[in-house]
Amino acid sequence: MVIAMNVSTPIWRKMDTLSWPPRRLNLRPGVYLEDLFVTHAARGKGVGRRLMTRLAAIAVERGWERIDFQVLDWNPARGFYRRIGIEHLGDWLRYGGDAGVLRRLAAEDLPDRD
């Protein structure tokens, strides 16, 4: 986790993990940005750009060749990402299931057979 501070006030937070794509895709390792938040008061002051450049430098140092993250379609930060050269990857669709789906699938689970 990286946190940017302005005197004693946190103004930006990011969490990331190393991501390894499936071997069948023949892709290189990269970083998955879990969470990025710049406080309203700090926006437009270069904080996001500075910290994204730091994340990029860490990735390059470690031989990682990609960055991935998710953004809600209504998020105004999408414009910021476009300005720094990060684009929406339209090939992938997010899938998920709620607790009901998990319970239904779990009920179908077969015990291990020795």
BABA-888671 format. One record per residue: residue number from 1; residue in one letter; x, y, z of N, C-alpha, C, O, CB in turn. Coordinates in steps of 0.2 Angstrom, whole numbers. Glycine has a CB too. Example, Ala and Ser with C-alpha at 12.3 -4.5 7.8 and 13.67 -1.06 7.14 Angstrom:
ATOM    k  r     nX     nY     nZ    caX    caY    caZ     cX     cY     cZ     oX     oY     oZ    cbX    cbY    cbZ
ATOM    1  A     66    -28     39     62    -22     39     66    -16     39     71    -17     42     57    -22     45
ATOM    2  S     64    -11     35     68     -5     36     64      0     39     67      6     40     70     -3     29
//
This chain:
ATOM    k  r     nX     nY     nZ    caX    caY    caZ     cX     cY     cZ     oX     oY     oZ    cbX    cbY    cbZ
ATOM    1  M      4     -6      0      0      0      0      4      6      0     10      6      3     -5      0      6
ATOM    2  V      2     11     -4      6     18     -4      1     23     -2     -5     23     -4      9     19    -11
ATOM    3  I      3     27      3     -2     33      5      2     39      4      8     40      6     -4     32     12
ATOM    4  A     -1     44      1      2     51      0     -1     55      6     -7     55      7      1     54     -7
ATOM    5  M      3     59      9      1     63     14      2     71     13      7     72      9      5     61     21
ATOM    6  N     -2     75     15     -1     82     14     -1     84     22     -7     85     25     -7     86     10
ATOM    7  V      5     86     24      6     87     31      4     81     35      7     76     35      2     94     34
ATOM    8  S     -2     81     38     -4     75     42    -11     72     39    -14     67     42     -5     76     49
ATOM    9  T    -13     74     33    -19     72     30    -18     67     24    -15     69     20    -24     78     28
ATOM   10  P    -20     61     25    -20     57     19    -24     60     13    -29     61     14    -22     49     21
ATOM   11  I    -20     60      7    -24     63      1    -24     58     -4    -28     59     -9    -20     69     -1
ATOM   12  W    -21     52     -4    -21     47     -9    -19     41     -6    -15     40     -2    -17     49    -15
ATOM   13  R    -23     35     -9    -21     29     -6    -22     24    -12    -26     25    -16    -26     27     -1
ATOM   14  K    -17     19    -13    -18     14    -18    -16      8    -14    -11      7    -10    -13     16    -24
ATOM   15  M    -19      2    -17    -17     -4    -15    -16     -8    -21    -20     -8    -25    -22     -8    -10
ATOM   16  D    -11    -12    -21    -10    -16    -27     -7    -23    -25     -4    -24    -20     -5    -13    -32
ATOM   17  T     -8    -28    -30     -5    -34    -29     -2    -36    -36     -4    -34    -41    -10    -39    -27
ATOM   18  L      3    -41    -36      6    -43    -42      1    -48    -45     -2    -52    -41     12    -47    -40
ATOM   19  S      0    -47    -51     -5    -52    -55     -1    -56    -60      3    -53    -63    -11    -48    -58
ATOM   20  W     -3    -62    -60     -1    -67    -65     -6    -69    -69    -11    -72    -67      3    -73    -62
ATOM   21  P     -6    -67    -76    -11    -69    -80    -11    -77    -82     -6    -80    -81    -11    -65    -87
ATOM   22  P    -17    -80    -84    -17    -87    -85    -12    -88    -91    -11    -84    -95    -24    -89    -88
ATOM   23  R     -8    -94    -90     -3    -96    -95     -5    -96   -102     -2    -95   -107      0   -102    -93
ATOM   24  R    -12    -98   -103    -14    -99   -109    -15    -93   -113    -15    -93   -120    -21   -102   -109
ATOM   25  L    -15    -87   -110    -15    -81   -113     -8    -78   -115     -7    -74   -119    -18    -75   -109
ATOM   26  N     -2    -82   -113      4    -80   -114      6    -73   -113      9    -70   -117      6    -82   -122
ATOM   27  L      4    -70   -108      5    -63   -106     11    -63   -100     12    -68    -97     -1    -60   -103
ATOM   28  R     13    -57    -99     18    -56    -94     15    -54    -88     10    -51    -88     23    -51    -97
ATOM   29  P     19    -54    -82     16    -52    -76     15    -45    -76     18    -41    -79     21    -54    -70
ATOM   30  G     11    -43    -71      9    -36    -71      7    -34    -64      7    -38    -59      4    -34    -76
ATOM   31  V      4    -28    -63      1    -26    -56     -6    -25    -57     -9    -22    -62      5    -20    -54
ATOM   32  Y    -10    -27    -52    -17    -26    -51    -18    -21    -46    -17    -22    -40    -21    -33    -50
ATOM   33  L    -21    -15    -48    -22     -9    -44    -29    -11    -41    -34    -10    -44    -22     -3    -48
ATOM   34  E    -29    -12    -34    -35    -14    -31    -39     -8    -29    -45     -8    -30    -33    -18    -24
ATOM   35  D    -36     -3    -27    -40      3    -24    -36     10    -25    -30     10    -24    -42      2    -17
ATOM   36  L    -39     15    -28    -35     21    -29    -40     26    -27    -46     27    -30    -33     22    -36
ATOM   37  F    -38     31    -22    -43     36    -20    -39     42    -19    -34     42    -15    -47     34    -14
ATOM   38  V    -41     48    -22    -38     54    -21    -43     59    -18    -49     59    -21    -35     58    -27
ATOM   39  T    -42     62    -12    -47     66     -9    -49     72    -14    -45     74    -18    -45     69     -2
ATOM   40  H    -55     74    -13    -58     79    -17    -53     85    -17    -52     88    -22    -65     81    -15
ATOM   41  A    -51     87    -11    -47     93    -10    -40     93    -13    -37     98    -15    -46     94     -2
ATOM   42  A    -38     86    -14    -31     85    -18    -32     84    -25    -27     84    -29    -28     80    -14
ATOM   43  R    -38     84    -28    -38     82    -35    -36     88    -39    -37     94    -37    -46     81    -37
ATOM   44  G    -34     87    -45    -31     93    -49    -25     96    -47    -23    101    -50    -37     98    -50
ATOM   45  K    -21     93    -43    -15     95    -40     -9     91    -42     -3     92    -40    -15     97    -33
ATOM   46  G    -10     86    -46     -5     82    -48     -3     76    -44      2     72    -45      2     86    -49
ATOM   47  V     -7     75    -39     -6     69    -34     -7     63    -38     -3     58    -37    -11     70    -28
ATOM   48  G    -13     62    -41    -14     55    -44     -9     54    -50     -6     48    -50    -21     56    -48
ATOM   49  R     -7     59    -54     -2     58    -59      5     56    -56      8     51    -58     -1     64    -63
ATOM   50  R      7     59    -50     13     58    -47     14     51    -44     19     47    -45     15     63    -41
ATOM   51  L      8     48    -41      8     42    -38      7     36    -44     10     31    -43      2     41    -33
ATOM   52  M      4     38    -49      3     33    -55     10     32    -58     12     27    -60     -2     35    -60
ATOM   53  T     14     38    -59     21     37    -61     25     33    -57     30     30    -59     24     44    -63
ATOM   54  R     24     34    -50     28     30    -45     27     23    -46     31     18    -46     27     32    -38
ATOM   55  L     20     21    -47     18     14    -48     21     11    -54     23      6    -54     10     14    -48
ATOM   56  A     21     15    -59     24     13    -66     31     12    -65     34      7    -68     23     18    -71
ATOM   57  A     35     16    -62     42     15    -61     44      9    -57     48      5    -58     45     21    -57
ATOM   58  I     40      7    -52     40      1    -48     39     -5    -52     43    -10    -52     36      1    -42
ATOM   59  A     34     -5    -56     32    -10    -61     38    -11    -66     40    -17    -67     26     -9    -65
ATOM   60  V     41     -6    -69     46     -7    -74     52    -10    -70     56    -14    -73     48      0    -77
ATOM   61  E     54     -7    -64     60    -10    -61     59    -17    -59     64    -21    -59     60     -6    -54
ATOM   62  R     53    -20    -58     52    -27    -57     51    -31    -63     50    -37    -62     47    -27    -52
ATOM   63  G     51    -28    -69     50    -32    -75     42    -33    -76     41    -38    -80     53    -38    -74
ATOM   64  W     38    -30    -73     31    -31    -74     29    -27    -80     32    -21    -82     26    -29    -68
ATOM   65  E     24    -30    -84     23    -26    -91     16    -24    -92     14    -23    -97     25    -31    -96
ATOM   66  R     12    -24    -87      5    -22    -87      2    -19    -81      5    -21    -75      1    -27    -90
ATOM   67  I     -3    -15    -81     -7    -13    -75    -14    -14    -77    -16    -13    -82     -5     -6    -73
ATOM   68  D    -18    -17    -72    -25    -19    -73    -28    -16    -67    -26    -16    -61    -26    -26    -74
ATOM   69  F    -35    -14    -68    -39    -12    -63    -46    -11    -66    -47    -11    -72    -37     -5    -59
ATOM   70  Q    -51    -10    -61    -58     -9    -63    -60     -2    -61    -58      0    -56    -62    -15    -60
ATOM   71  V    -64      1    -65    -67      7    -64    -75      7    -66    -77      4    -71    -63     13    -68
ATOM   72  L    -79     10    -61    -86     10    -63    -87     15    -69    -84     20    -70    -90     13    -57
ATOM   73  D    -92     13    -73    -93     17    -79    -95     25    -78    -94     29    -82    -99     14    -83
ATOM   74  W    -97     26    -72    -99     33    -70    -93     37    -67    -94     43    -66   -105     33    -65
ATOM   75  N    -88     34    -66    -82     37    -62    -79     42    -66    -76     41    -72    -77     32    -60
ATOM   76  P    -79     49    -64    -75     54    -68    -68     53    -69    -65     56    -73    -77     61    -65
ATOM   77  A    -65     49    -64    -58     47    -65    -56     44    -72    -50     44    -73    -55     43    -59
ATOM   78  R    -61     41    -75    -59     38    -82    -56     43    -86    -52     41    -90    -66     36    -85
ATOM   79  G    -58     50    -86    -54     55    -90    -47     55    -88    -43     56    -93    -58     61    -89
ATOM   80  F    -46     55    -82    -39     55    -79    -35     50    -82    -29     50    -85    -38     55    -72
ATOM   81  Y    -38     44    -82    -34     38    -84    -33     38    -92    -27     37    -94    -38     31    -83
ATOM   82  R    -37     41    -96    -36     42   -103    -31     47   -104    -27     46   -108    -43     44   -106
ATOM   83  R    -31     52   -100    -25     57   -101    -18     55   -100    -14     57   -103    -27     63    -97
ATOM   84  I    -18     50    -95    -11     47    -94    -10     41    -98     -4     37    -97    -10     45    -87
ATOM   85  G    -14     39   -103    -13     34   -108    -16     27   -106    -14     22   -109     -6     33   -109
ATOM   86  I    -20     27   -101    -23     20    -99    -30     20   -102    -34     25   -101    -23     19    -91
ATOM   87  E    -31     15   -106    -38     14   -109    -42      9   -107    -40      4   -103    -36     13   -117
ATOM   88  H    -48      9   -108    -53      4   -106    -52     -2   -111    -51     -1   -117    -60      6   -107
ATOM   89  L    -51     -8   -108    -50    -14   -112    -57    -17   -113    -59    -21   -108    -45    -19   -108
ATOM   90  G    -59    -16   -119    -66    -19   -120    -67    -26   -121    -73    -28   -122    -69    -15   -126
ATOM   91  D    -62    -30   -121    -62    -37   -122    -65    -41   -116    -68    -46   -117    -56    -40   -124
ATOM   92  W    -64    -38   -110    -66    -42   -104    -72    -39   -101    -73    -33   -101    -60    -41    -99
ATOM   93  L    -76    -44    -99    -82    -42    -95    -82    -45    -88    -79    -50    -87    -89    -45    -99
ATOM   94  R    -84    -41    -83    -84    -43    -76    -90    -47    -75    -95    -46    -77    -84    -36    -72
ATOM   95  Y    -88    -53    -71    -94    -57    -69    -93    -58    -62    -88    -57    -59    -93    -64    -73
ATOM   96  G    -99    -59    -59    -99    -60    -52   -106    -64    -50   -110    -64    -53    -98    -54    -48
ATOM   97  G   -106    -67    -44   -111    -70    -41   -112    -68    -34   -108    -67    -30   -111    -77    -42
ATOM   98  D   -119    -67    -32   -120    -65    -25   -120    -71    -20   -119    -77    -22   -127    -61    -24
ATOM   99  A   -122    -70    -14   -123    -75     -9   -127    -81    -11   -126    -87    -10   -125    -73     -2
ATOM  100  G   -133    -79    -14   -138    -84    -16   -134    -89    -22   -135    -95    -21   -144    -81    -19
ATOM  101  V   -131    -86    -26   -127    -90    -31   -122    -95    -28   -122   -101    -29   -124    -86    -36
ATOM  102  L   -118    -92    -23   -113    -96    -19   -117   -102    -16   -114   -108    -16   -109    -92    -15
ATOM  103  R   -122   -101    -12   -126   -106     -9   -128   -111    -13   -128   -117    -12   -132   -103     -5
ATOM  104  R   -131   -109    -19   -134   -114    -24   -128   -119    -26   -129   -125    -27   -137   -111    -30
ATOM  105  L   -123   -115    -28   -117   -119    -31   -114   -124    -25   -112   -130    -27   -112   -115    -34
ATOM  106  A   -114   -121    -19   -111   -125    -14   -115   -131    -12   -113   -137    -11   -110   -121     -7
ATOM  107  A   -122   -131    -13   -126   -136    -12   -125   -142    -17   -127   -148    -16   -134   -134    -12
ATOM  108  E   -122   -140    -23   -121   -145    -28   -114   -148    -27   -113   -153    -31   -121   -142    -35
ATOM  109  D   -110   -146    -23   -104   -149    -22   -104   -156    -20   -108   -158    -15   -100   -145    -16
ATOM  110  L   -100   -160    -23   -100   -167    -21    -94   -169    -17    -89   -165    -17    -99   -172    -28
ATOM  111  P    -95   -173    -12    -89   -174     -7    -83   -178    -11    -85   -181    -16    -91   -179     -2
ATOM  112  D    -77   -177     -9    -72   -180    -12    -72   -187    -11    -74   -190     -6    -65   -177     -9
ATOM  113  R    -70   -191    -17    -70   -198    -17    -63   -201    -16    -59   -199    -21    -74   -201    -23
ATOM  114  D    -62   -205    -12    -55   -208    -11    -54   -214    -15    -49   -217    -15    -53   -209     -4
//
